[in-house]
Structure formats: C-alpha cells, structure tokens
Amino acid sequence: MPREIITLQLGQCGNQIGFEFWKQLCAEHGISPEGIVEEFATEGTDRKDVFFYQADDEHYIPRAVLLDLEPRVIHTILNSPYANLYNPENIYLSEHGGGAGNNWASGFSQGEKIHEDIFDIIDREADGSDSLEGFVLCHSIAGGTGSGLGSYLLERLNDRYPKKLVQTYSVFPNQDEMSDVVVQPYNSLLTLKRLTQNADCVVVLDNTALNRIATDRLHIQNPSFSQINQLVIGQTWGFALRYFAEMQRNFVAPF
C-alpha cells in the first residue's frame, strides 16, 4: 500500500523550493528529467509511488500540483530540462496573471473565486491514489499568494479531507533584513493563525537561520535562493517515507 502524498506548490517561493525537491527526488530514485527510470534504478526497495505515479507509457509523474497567481516562476520551470516531468493538467495559473501584490487579502479573496478550479485538480489526484496519506503544502508566509491563497486552501483542505494529514513547509521571512513589503508582518500573522488552526504539522523554514547556516557553516558568501532551497531540501520533506522500514513508514505514525 503506497500511502501517497500529494505536494501542493504555492506561489513563487513554494514553486522554487518544489522544483529543487523534484530534482533531488529524481536524482535519488534514478529518474531522468523526462520521467524515465534509469536502467540502474529498475530494482530496489525504494517506494517511488509515494510521491510519483506511473503513466500509461511507464513515465513517472510527480504527485504535484503547481499553483500561482502570476506566471514567471512556473514558466521558468516549464522552460527547464524538467518541463516534461510534470503533468500539465496539474498546473494552475491565474487567468489575469497579476499575482496577489504581496497582499494577504488579495490572495485570500482570489482563492474564493478560483478554488473550484484548483480543487478539480486536487480531487483528481486524490481519486487516483490507492491510499492517500495526506498533503504537503510548500509556501511562504510573507508574500501574497503563499500567505493569502495558502491560508484559503488550508481551510478548504481541512474541510474537504478532514481525515488526511496536512503538513506544511512554511518559509518565514528574514529578520536580519528590512523588507520592501511593508505589509509582510500582517501577511505573516494572518497566515500563522490558519496554520495553527488547519495544519497537523508545520515545518518552519527560517530564512534568517538558513542564510546564517549557508554563510557560517558552508562558507557561501551571499547565498542565492537556489543554494538556500537546496539546503532546505537536503534536510526535510519526508525522505524516510520513501524507503522500507518496520516502524513509522507513514506520515501519521509520528503523530
């Protein structure tokens, strides 16, 4: 029984981290950027079907839903070597493409208008699972899409799938630098309320600490977003769920 996990990548930050996550998973499981299993990886006890499913042509496709209110980051992903890895029907971009303007209220209100289209995708992925374990939401709490739309989806997920685990990887803003987004504290506080009410587990990704680790421990001067994201992926995101073990082989067991 695979106990599938559906990954929801939300906003600029969520999709950037999600992109690094799938690159890492493909490398670990011997899956090419086109979704084809390399010859050396055809045998083994790894559970690819937790995060991937096989299409009719034997390609492995991520159980991922890519969501954003503006197209820049998703277009970057679709122009990368991994463009053919994803199911194009699992990508949702807002029609107007204007984003949420770093405003929680804008992201939340847009969620009320577009949630049916988004949940058509999520429900289809859930229905295609044999034994759905839960959802992983990757987002930032400081911007507009990750905070506002993320808050709305958390509430809806809790209502729609009350018995499924919802875990988030929530990127907290950098406290050492002054933000250009003056409403960032409000975005963060409004999102924190929804996280405490609707998420079963919240993994806090502190940008301040991540930058300090990259600089002090890894000796990277002025670390890029990509380097920070790789640091995140190397330490988190349910890696133990993909390999056989006698105990705690699922998301719910630790809880």
Backbone bond lengths (Angstrom), bond angles and torsions (degrees), N, CA, C in turn:
res aa  C-N    CA-C-N  psi(-1)  N-CA   C-N-CA  omega(-1)  CA-C   N-CA-C  phi
1 M - - - 1.459 - - 1.529 108.90 -
2 P 1.304 118.88 117.57 1.462 120.28 -169.46 1.523 116.04 -73.19
3 R 1.340 119.27 -27.69 1.466 122.11 -176.36 1.527 110.52 54.39
4 E 1.308 115.30 69.20 1.454 121.46 -171.55 1.529 113.11 -69.48
5 I 1.320 114.81 149.52 1.459 123.16 175.13 1.524 108.10 -118.94
6 I 1.325 116.84 128.07 1.464 121.72 175.72 1.527 108.13 -100.99
7 T 1.315 115.67 126.67 1.461 121.75 -178.35 1.519 110.07 -99.02
8 L 1.317 116.21 127.88 1.463 122.58 177.34 1.523 108.12 -109.50
9 Q 1.327 116.29 115.74 1.461 121.98 179.72 1.520 108.12 -103.69
10 L 1.314 115.73 121.60 1.457 119.58 -168.08 1.523 111.36 -126.72
11 G 1.330 115.70 123.63 1.449 120.62 175.80 1.517 113.24 78.15
12 Q 1.317 115.27 -176.61 1.459 120.82 -178.06 1.520 111.89 -61.23
13 C 1.309 116.79 -51.57 1.461 121.32 -177.49 1.527 111.32 -64.61
14 G 1.327 117.36 -47.02 1.455 120.99 -178.38 1.513 113.00 -61.02
15 N 1.322 116.99 -39.60 1.462 120.14 -179.82 1.520 112.07 -74.85
16 Q 1.322 117.79 -32.61 1.458 119.74 177.08 1.521 111.15 -67.80
17 I 1.326 117.19 -43.88 1.462 120.13 177.55 1.528 110.24 -68.44
18 G 1.335 116.74 -40.97 1.456 120.15 178.07 1.514 112.63 -59.95
19 F 1.319 116.84 -38.34 1.465 121.06 178.54 1.530 110.47 -61.28
20 E 1.332 117.08 -44.73 1.464 120.42 177.97 1.526 110.77 -65.40
21 F 1.330 116.38 -35.38 1.463 121.11 178.90 1.520 111.42 -61.35
22 W 1.328 117.38 -47.54 1.464 119.86 -178.05 1.520 111.69 -70.07
23 K 1.310 117.26 -32.98 1.467 119.78 174.11 1.523 110.11 -61.34
24 Q 1.327 116.31 -43.04 1.463 120.61 -179.89 1.524 110.99 -66.51
25 L 1.327 117.68 -44.11 1.459 120.60 179.42 1.521 111.52 -62.57
26 C 1.307 117.08 -41.57 1.466 120.33 178.43 1.526 110.60 -61.17
27 A 1.320 116.74 -42.19 1.463 120.39 179.61 1.526 111.05 -64.76
28 E 1.329 117.60 -41.18 1.460 120.64 -177.12 1.519 112.78 -72.38
29 H 1.321 117.56 -32.17 1.463 120.97 -177.49 1.523 112.89 -98.74
30 G 1.319 117.74 4.45 1.459 120.07 178.33 1.509 113.44 69.45
31 I 1.325 117.11 36.96 1.462 122.36 178.95 1.521 108.65 -106.34
32 S 1.311 116.51 129.50 1.462 121.04 -178.18 1.525 110.36 -73.68
33 P 1.349 118.36 165.98 1.470 120.61 176.94 1.525 113.69 -59.03
34 E 1.338 117.42 -17.76 1.468 120.92 177.05 1.524 112.44 -91.60
35 G 1.341 117.02 -0.81 1.458 120.29 178.67 1.513 114.58 89.95
36 I 1.316 118.05 14.03 1.464 122.25 -178.99 1.526 109.20 -99.32
37 V 1.330 116.89 132.46 1.461 120.93 179.66 1.526 109.31 -74.19
38 E 1.326 115.41 128.91 1.459 120.53 177.71 1.527 109.82 -68.29
39 E 1.316 115.74 155.15 1.462 120.83 -174.60 1.524 111.99 -59.64
40 F 1.335 117.54 -36.62 1.463 120.28 -177.27 1.528 112.22 -70.69
41 A 1.341 117.71 -13.85 1.465 121.04 -174.69 1.521 113.04 -108.61
42 T 1.323 118.23 13.87 1.465 120.44 -176.41 1.521 112.59 -74.89
43 E 1.329 117.95 -20.80 1.455 121.40 178.73 1.525 109.03 -118.50
44 G 1.320 115.12 146.77 1.462 119.30 179.51 1.515 110.66 151.68
45 T 1.328 115.39 172.79 1.461 121.11 -177.55 1.522 112.46 -103.75
46 D 1.321 117.20 5.75 1.462 118.72 179.67 1.523 110.09 -68.06
47 R 1.320 115.31 147.33 1.472 121.58 -174.55 1.531 108.99 -102.40
48 K 1.311 114.55 78.56 1.465 119.21 -179.90 1.522 111.95 -60.69
49 D 1.339 116.02 -29.93 1.460 119.33 -172.53 1.527 113.46 -75.38
50 V 1.336 118.39 -1.67 1.464 119.49 173.32 1.522 109.93 -67.83
51 F 1.319 116.42 -45.44 1.457 121.07 -176.96 1.527 113.54 -110.41
52 F 1.339 117.99 -11.84 1.463 122.18 179.51 1.527 109.66 -123.28
53 Y 1.325 115.76 160.36 1.463 120.80 166.14 1.520 107.92 -133.72
54 Q 1.334 115.36 157.10 1.456 120.67 -178.11 1.519 110.49 -94.77
55 A 1.318 115.84 130.15 1.457 121.38 174.28 1.523 109.37 -78.70
56 D 1.315 115.98 175.14 1.465 120.54 -178.48 1.520 112.20 -61.04
57 D 1.332 116.83 -28.70 1.466 119.79 -179.41 1.526 112.31 -93.21
58 E 1.344 116.33 18.23 1.462 123.71 176.30 1.526 113.96 73.97
59 H 1.313 118.25 4.32 1.458 119.93 174.32 1.533 109.62 -70.78
60 Y 1.315 116.34 143.87 1.462 121.30 174.03 1.523 109.50 -91.55
61 I 1.322 115.81 128.85 1.461 122.09 -176.17 1.525 108.64 -121.99
62 P 1.321 118.71 131.90 1.467 120.65 179.96 1.526 112.10 -62.95
63 R 1.319 115.32 142.58 1.472 120.49 170.58 1.534 107.04 -81.71
64 A 1.312 115.20 68.75 1.464 121.03 -173.22 1.516 110.24 -128.03
65 V 1.325 115.06 143.67 1.460 122.05 173.09 1.526 106.98 -120.84
66 L 1.323 116.21 119.25 1.459 122.32 -178.03 1.522 108.81 -99.91
67 L 1.328 115.97 120.65 1.463 121.18 -174.54 1.525 110.18 -128.00
68 D 1.327 115.96 135.39 1.463 119.56 174.41 1.517 109.48 -160.77
69 L 1.321 114.79 154.68 1.463 120.69 178.69 1.522 112.06 -98.22
70 E 1.317 116.99 -4.71 1.466 121.50 172.54 1.527 108.26 -140.54
71 P 1.330 118.07 149.88 1.465 120.39 -161.80 1.522 117.00 -88.57
72 R 1.310 120.12 -8.20 1.461 120.67 -165.15 1.529 113.53 -58.07
73 V 1.324 117.53 -52.61 1.462 120.04 -175.01 1.524 111.41 -68.58
74 I 1.327 117.23 -42.89 1.466 119.53 179.96 1.524 110.57 -65.44
75 H 1.316 118.28 -36.90 1.462 120.25 175.49 1.524 110.76 -63.42
76 T 1.317 117.44 -36.03 1.465 120.58 175.76 1.522 110.70 -62.62
77 I 1.332 116.80 -42.41 1.467 121.02 177.74 1.525 110.60 -62.90
78 L 1.334 116.52 -42.43 1.464 120.73 -177.37 1.521 112.42 -73.14
79 N 1.314 117.69 -12.00 1.461 121.65 175.20 1.526 112.12 -103.49
80 S 1.323 116.42 9.72 1.461 121.65 -179.36 1.530 109.96 -95.03
81 P 1.340 118.02 171.30 1.473 120.19 175.99 1.527 113.65 -61.47
82 Y 1.343 117.81 -15.92 1.465 121.78 -178.53 1.528 112.49 -97.06
83 A 1.314 117.12 14.86 1.468 120.62 -175.96 1.526 112.34 -59.42
84 N 1.339 117.17 -36.89 1.466 120.70 -176.70 1.526 113.27 -84.02
85 L 1.323 116.60 -1.46 1.462 119.59 -179.44 1.524 111.52 -72.98
86 Y 1.327 116.65 -36.03 1.465 121.64 -171.86 1.525 112.04 -87.33
87 N 1.320 114.69 154.36 1.457 120.79 171.27 1.531 107.94 -79.55
88 P 1.339 118.65 116.11 1.473 119.75 -177.26 1.523 113.21 -61.61
89 E 1.339 117.40 -22.98 1.464 120.03 178.06 1.527 112.39 -73.93
90 N 1.337 116.44 -10.35 1.465 120.99 -179.84 1.523 112.39 -99.61
91 I 1.312 116.76 15.37 1.462 121.55 179.09 1.521 108.61 -111.17
92 Y 1.325 115.50 123.92 1.465 119.55 178.88 1.520 109.71 -120.34
93 L 1.336 115.34 123.76 1.457 123.01 173.60 1.519 108.72 -121.41
94 S 1.309 116.20 137.22 1.459 120.29 178.18 1.521 110.39 -61.11
95 E 1.328 116.23 141.89 1.466 120.62 -177.26 1.522 112.27 -62.22
96 H 1.333 117.18 -40.04 1.466 117.96 -177.42 1.523 112.00 -80.78
97 G 1.351 117.96 -21.44 1.455 121.57 173.03 1.510 115.28 64.52
98 G 1.315 117.27 19.97 1.459 119.63 -176.77 1.510 114.80 -91.90
99 G 1.330 117.58 -2.36 1.450 120.70 -178.34 1.515 112.25 73.45
100 A 1.328 114.87 -167.24 1.467 121.12 -179.40 1.520 112.12 -110.55
101 G 1.318 117.05 4.99 1.458 120.38 176.86 1.515 114.06 60.68
102 N 1.348 117.12 32.21 1.470 121.40 -178.44 1.528 112.28 54.89
103 N 1.322 115.90 33.16 1.458 120.97 -175.51 1.522 109.58 -124.99
104 W 1.339 116.46 118.76 1.462 121.28 -178.02 1.522 111.40 -56.73
105 A 1.330 117.44 -45.00 1.465 121.22 -176.55 1.519 111.37 -62.36
106 S 1.339 116.82 -37.33 1.460 120.05 178.70 1.523 110.78 -65.88
107 G 1.333 117.30 -45.50 1.458 120.46 178.49 1.514 112.35 -62.83
108 F 1.329 116.82 -41.24 1.463 120.95 -179.29 1.526 110.96 -66.24
109 S 1.332 117.00 -44.65 1.468 120.25 -178.04 1.523 111.20 -67.96
110 Q 1.334 117.32 -35.40 1.464 119.01 175.74 1.523 110.65 -66.89
111 G 1.329 116.75 -33.01 1.458 120.06 176.23 1.517 112.26 -59.89
112 E 1.336 116.88 -37.71 1.463 120.70 178.13 1.522 111.58 -62.89
113 K 1.329 116.97 -30.19 1.460 120.90 -176.58 1.529 112.66 -85.80
114 I 1.318 116.88 -31.23 1.470 119.54 -171.32 1.525 112.91 -111.70
115 H 1.337 118.58 4.29 1.460 119.17 -172.63 1.521 113.21 -63.50
116 E 1.328 118.18 -29.89 1.467 119.27 -179.61 1.524 110.65 -65.06
117 D 1.325 117.41 -41.85 1.466 120.21 178.03 1.525 110.77 -64.38
118 I 1.318 116.41 -40.74 1.462 120.11 -179.18 1.524 110.65 -67.11
119 F 1.329 117.13 -43.06 1.465 119.05 -177.63 1.520 112.36 -75.80
120 D 1.310 118.54 -17.61 1.467 119.56 169.24 1.525 109.62 -60.84
121 I 1.331 116.45 -40.56 1.467 121.39 178.72 1.525 110.33 -70.12
122 I 1.331 116.45 -48.42 1.465 120.33 -177.68 1.528 111.19 -62.96
123 D 1.332 117.15 -43.35 1.467 120.83 -179.86 1.528 111.17 -63.72
124 R 1.328 116.34 -38.30 1.472 119.51 178.76 1.526 110.42 -63.68
125 E 1.321 117.04 -41.62 1.461 120.31 177.51 1.527 110.86 -65.43
126 A 1.324 116.49 -41.67 1.465 120.14 179.87 1.530 111.22 -65.18
127 D 1.323 116.82 -41.78 1.466 120.90 179.76 1.525 111.49 -65.25
128 G 1.326 117.12 -27.55 1.459 120.85 179.67 1.516 113.91 -82.90
129 S 1.322 117.08 0.85 1.461 121.63 -179.99 1.523 110.29 -95.34
130 D 1.330 116.26 143.91 1.463 120.64 178.23 1.526 111.37 -75.58
131 S 1.326 116.54 -42.57 1.467 120.92 -177.48 1.525 108.16 -149.28
132 L 1.311 115.53 79.19 1.462 120.75 -174.35 1.527 111.02 -62.46
133 E 1.315 115.71 126.01 1.464 121.29 178.84 1.526 112.14 -86.35
134 G 1.326 116.16 -42.08 1.455 118.34 -179.09 1.513 112.05 166.92
135 F 1.319 114.48 -161.20 1.462 121.53 -174.03 1.525 109.95 -128.04
136 V 1.317 114.53 146.70 1.458 121.85 170.12 1.517 107.51 -117.08
137 L 1.321 116.57 124.09 1.464 122.04 178.22 1.517 108.52 -109.67
138 C 1.314 116.71 124.66 1.456 122.02 178.32 1.520 108.40 -112.76
139 H 1.326 116.62 124.65 1.463 119.63 -174.54 1.518 110.11 -163.78
140 S 1.309 116.09 171.66 1.457 123.13 170.92 1.524 108.50 -107.21
141 I 1.320 116.36 147.31 1.462 118.82 179.02 1.527 111.77 -95.42
142 A 1.326 117.42 0.49 1.463 119.86 -172.65 1.521 113.91 -99.02
143 G 1.340 117.75 -28.70 1.459 120.35 -176.82 1.516 112.18 -84.78
144 G 1.321 116.48 -159.97 1.457 120.46 -178.88 1.517 113.53 -95.65
145 T 1.336 116.51 -46.34 1.466 120.29 -177.54 1.522 111.30 -72.19
146 G 1.330 117.15 -52.00 1.459 120.40 -178.73 1.508 113.27 -61.00
147 S 1.324 116.52 -35.27 1.465 119.90 -178.76 1.522 111.88 -84.73
148 G 1.328 117.42 -54.68 1.462 120.67 -174.81 1.516 113.53 -72.32
149 L 1.335 116.50 -56.95 1.467 119.85 178.11 1.521 110.29 -65.15
150 G 1.349 116.57 -36.41 1.463 119.92 177.03 1.517 112.06 -60.66
151 S 1.336 117.20 -41.33 1.467 121.28 178.37 1.523 110.95 -63.10
152 Y 1.318 115.91 -42.74 1.468 119.67 -179.13 1.532 110.62 -64.79
153 L 1.325 116.86 -44.12 1.461 119.89 -179.02 1.525 111.34 -66.38
154 L 1.330 117.34 -35.47 1.466 119.65 177.05 1.525 111.17 -60.42
155 E 1.325 116.43 -44.26 1.463 119.71 178.75 1.518 111.05 -62.82
156 R 1.322 116.31 -43.85 1.465 120.41 -179.08 1.526 111.79 -68.04
157 L 1.323 117.61 -40.18 1.463 120.60 178.65 1.522 110.53 -60.86
158 N 1.314 115.70 -41.74 1.460 120.32 -179.59 1.527 111.54 -63.37
159 D 1.323 116.61 -37.62 1.466 120.64 178.63 1.527 111.60 -74.32
160 R 1.321 115.92 -39.11 1.466 120.92 -172.01 1.526 112.16 -82.08
161 Y 1.326 116.74 -34.58 1.468 121.34 -178.55 1.534 108.91 -128.50
162 P 1.320 117.92 67.44 1.475 120.44 -173.04 1.522 114.05 -65.44
163 K 1.329 118.35 -22.20 1.458 120.83 -177.35 1.523 112.85 -99.58
164 K 1.313 117.53 4.47 1.461 121.41 179.62 1.526 110.04 -102.91
165 L 1.322 114.75 142.21 1.454 119.48 -179.61 1.526 110.55 -71.44
166 V 1.312 116.33 138.71 1.463 122.05 174.09 1.525 107.71 -120.73
167 Q 1.311 115.31 114.13 1.461 120.89 177.15 1.517 108.51 -115.36
168 T 1.325 117.13 140.51 1.457 120.40 179.01 1.520 110.42 -119.77
169 Y 1.320 114.42 148.46 1.463 122.36 165.91 1.515 105.31 -111.47
170 S 1.313 115.48 102.13 1.459 122.28 -169.71 1.523 109.83 -108.87
171 V 1.319 115.45 117.92 1.464 120.96 -179.08 1.523 109.10 -85.03
172 F 1.324 115.42 120.54 1.463 121.47 178.89 1.529 109.37 -92.41
173 P 1.319 117.69 150.15 1.471 120.28 -174.81 1.524 112.88 -69.69
174 N 1.323 114.69 158.32 1.461 122.67 178.51 1.525 109.64 -74.66
175 Q 1.327 115.99 121.34 1.465 120.20 -177.36 1.529 113.12 -86.56
176 D 1.335 116.82 -10.37 1.465 120.03 -177.99 1.520 112.85 -87.04
177 E 1.317 117.11 -10.20 1.456 120.47 -176.98 1.526 109.92 -124.55
178 M 1.308 115.14 147.35 1.458 121.02 176.08 1.525 109.18 -77.03
179 S 1.327 116.77 127.12 1.459 120.68 -178.34 1.522 111.14 -84.58
180 D 1.334 115.24 147.08 1.462 120.33 173.80 1.526 111.24 -75.97
181 V 1.330 116.72 -16.06 1.460 121.68 -178.07 1.529 108.40 -91.62
182 V 1.313 116.56 104.41 1.471 119.87 -173.92 1.527 112.20 -69.37
183 V 1.340 117.26 -23.40 1.471 119.89 -179.24 1.524 112.04 -93.60
184 Q 1.336 117.89 10.73 1.458 121.08 -178.26 1.533 112.87 -55.99
185 P 1.331 120.60 -42.52 1.474 119.21 177.62 1.526 113.07 -61.30
186 Y 1.331 117.18 -37.25 1.467 120.26 178.75 1.533 110.40 -68.35
187 N 1.342 116.39 -43.65 1.465 120.25 176.54 1.527 110.41 -55.29
188 S 1.328 115.53 -45.05 1.463 120.54 -176.43 1.525 111.70 -66.59
189 L 1.321 116.85 -45.93 1.465 120.12 -177.86 1.526 112.18 -65.30
190 L 1.324 116.55 -42.34 1.464 119.97 179.45 1.523 111.22 -64.75
191 T 1.332 116.85 -35.04 1.463 120.43 178.67 1.522 111.17 -73.67
192 L 1.329 116.96 -38.91 1.463 120.30 179.58 1.525 111.54 -57.84
193 K 1.314 117.05 -37.76 1.464 119.92 178.30 1.524 110.35 -60.57
194 R 1.344 117.61 -44.92 1.478 120.64 -179.16 1.519 110.93 -68.90
195 L 1.327 117.37 -33.99 1.459 119.87 178.20 1.526 110.83 -64.48
196 T 1.319 116.93 -44.39 1.469 119.55 -179.11 1.525 111.77 -67.78
197 Q 1.323 117.50 -29.10 1.460 120.85 -176.85 1.525 113.33 -87.66
198 N 1.331 117.94 -28.93 1.464 119.55 -167.43 1.523 115.87 -123.34
199 A 1.313 118.99 -11.80 1.465 120.71 -179.39 1.523 109.89 -101.68
200 D 1.334 116.37 139.69 1.461 120.72 177.01 1.519 111.66 -78.72
201 C 1.316 116.31 -29.73 1.462 120.95 -179.58 1.524 108.19 -150.00
202 V 1.316 116.83 131.64 1.462 122.09 177.81 1.525 108.27 -119.78
203 V 1.315 116.41 118.84 1.461 121.52 173.87 1.523 107.29 -95.32
204 V 1.322 115.88 115.12 1.463 121.06 -176.86 1.523 109.20 -84.75
205 L 1.311 115.83 123.02 1.459 122.47 175.41 1.527 106.99 -108.29
206 D 1.306 115.39 101.99 1.461 121.92 -173.49 1.521 109.35 -89.56
207 N 1.314 116.98 111.56 1.461 120.57 -178.89 1.521 112.20 -59.61
208 T 1.321 117.29 -34.59 1.461 120.52 179.09 1.523 110.47 -62.23
209 A 1.337 116.64 -48.67 1.461 121.24 -179.46 1.524 111.40 -67.38
210 L 1.330 117.21 -39.37 1.461 120.31 -179.62 1.521 111.28 -63.34
211 N 1.321 117.02 -42.87 1.466 120.23 177.37 1.525 111.01 -64.18
212 R 1.330 116.99 -37.77 1.463 120.26 179.79 1.527 110.85 -66.84
213 I 1.333 116.60 -41.19 1.469 120.31 178.46 1.523 110.31 -63.32
214 A 1.333 116.35 -45.56 1.466 120.02 -179.11 1.526 111.41 -61.58
215 T 1.323 116.50 -37.38 1.464 120.27 -177.26 1.525 112.12 -80.15
216 D 1.344 116.69 -48.20 1.468 120.31 -172.85 1.519 113.18 -82.59
217 R 1.329 117.35 -39.07 1.469 120.30 -174.69 1.527 112.66 -94.13
218 L 1.328 116.08 -39.19 1.464 119.63 -177.36 1.521 112.37 -98.40
219 H 1.323 115.88 -4.84 1.468 122.20 176.40 1.524 112.35 56.99
220 I 1.320 115.06 42.52 1.467 121.10 176.13 1.524 107.74 -101.60
221 Q 1.303 116.31 115.57 1.457 119.99 178.28 1.527 109.97 -82.00
222 N 1.312 116.31 130.88 1.464 122.09 -178.89 1.533 111.62 51.87
223 P 1.327 118.17 61.93 1.478 120.90 -177.45 1.520 112.12 -59.57
224 S 1.326 115.30 140.46 1.463 121.25 179.40 1.524 109.98 -82.53
225 F 1.350 115.57 167.92 1.461 119.63 176.61 1.524 110.73 -59.75
226 S 1.333 116.81 -39.24 1.461 120.65 -179.34 1.525 111.09 -62.59
227 Q 1.328 117.26 -41.91 1.464 120.47 179.45 1.527 111.40 -67.15
228 I 1.322 116.81 -39.26 1.464 120.18 176.89 1.524 110.37 -64.62
229 N 1.333 116.67 -41.93 1.469 120.66 179.99 1.520 111.50 -63.87
230 Q 1.335 117.45 -38.16 1.455 120.73 177.60 1.524 110.86 -65.41
231 L 1.317 116.40 -35.52 1.462 120.81 176.37 1.525 110.60 -63.71
232 V 1.317 116.41 -41.22 1.466 121.41 178.05 1.523 110.54 -62.24
233 I 1.323 116.34 -50.30 1.463 121.06 -175.20 1.516 111.49 -64.04
234 G 1.321 117.40 -33.17 1.453 120.56 -178.48 1.517 113.88 -67.05
235 Q 1.326 117.87 -16.19 1.460 120.80 -173.71 1.522 114.15 -116.88
236 T 1.321 118.02 -7.68 1.467 118.40 -168.43 1.520 112.03 -137.44
237 W 1.325 113.38 -169.29 1.455 125.19 166.30 1.524 115.88 74.18
238 G 1.318 117.77 45.71 1.464 121.71 164.48 1.505 116.28 65.05
239 F 1.330 117.61 34.94 1.454 118.40 -177.13 1.522 111.70 -64.60
240 A 1.332 117.49 -33.83 1.464 119.93 -178.41 1.517 112.45 -67.48
241 L 1.330 118.00 -19.21 1.460 120.57 -178.85 1.520 112.20 -69.69
242 R 1.324 117.15 -15.02 1.459 120.25 -172.52 1.527 113.23 -96.55
243 Y 1.334 117.22 5.76 1.451 120.72 -177.96 1.522 109.55 -132.54
244 F 1.318 115.92 149.38 1.462 121.17 -174.63 1.528 110.34 -66.77
245 A 1.327 115.01 137.65 1.463 121.81 173.46 1.520 107.59 -155.32
246 E 1.324 116.05 151.61 1.458 119.92 -178.51 1.524 112.17 -75.44
247 M 1.326 117.00 -27.19 1.461 120.79 -177.17 1.518 110.48 -123.30
248 Q 1.334 116.23 147.47 1.454 123.98 173.75 1.527 111.52 51.14
249 R 1.330 115.62 55.57 1.454 120.59 179.49 1.506 111.24 -92.41
250 N 1.299 118.27 10.32 1.451 119.23 -179.37 1.521 110.16 -138.97
251 F 1.314 114.46 171.49 1.457 121.71 -176.43 1.521 112.29 -66.79
252 V 1.334 116.65 -36.74 1.450 121.00 -169.42 1.522 112.15 -80.33
253 A 1.329 118.05 -28.95 1.460 121.65 -173.41 1.527 114.33 -51.15
254 P 1.347 119.87 -44.12 1.462 118.67 -178.96 1.521 113.23 -65.13
255 F 1.339 118.58 -15.98 1.451 121.43 -176.32 1.526 111.66 -98.36
